[in-house]
Amino acid sequence: MAAHLTRNLAAVALIAALPAYAQGLNDPTRPPAEILGDAGQDSEASVGSSPAQVVIISSDRRQATINGRTVSLGGRYGDATLVRISDEEIVLEKAGSTEIIRLYSSVNRKMRVSPDRALRDAAEKRED
């Protein structure tokens, strides 16, 4: 019976030690290290290394998501205030300094013209 208990105790010890050998899983939704820089190691990133991830501009609201935290126009991010949001950049101001975070979109935007407008523009070009 002592051999049976020893075997069970060894099995329990082996199972308890397995998490120490397991690899951590990568979060597939986490931004790449090139974007995060040193902020990837810290749970609370500083304002100076904060990439904007999403910008929402509509008729009733303006918001930016910076390091996973949504900040409205005029709102606070750390010790800075979000003072401007555009489709090209966001601007954070704090005592005595301004930080501009440039946004680089992977979306190629094209202005769509209605067929009536396209015909009218073509007719105007022919007249010239």
Secondary structure, DSSP 8 states (H G I E B T S, - for coil): -HHHHHHHHHHHHHHHHHHHHS-----TTS--HHHHGGGGT-SS--GGG--EEEEEE-SS-EEEEETTEEEETT-EETTEEEEEE-SSEEEEEETTEEEEEE---S--------HHHHHHHHHHHHH-
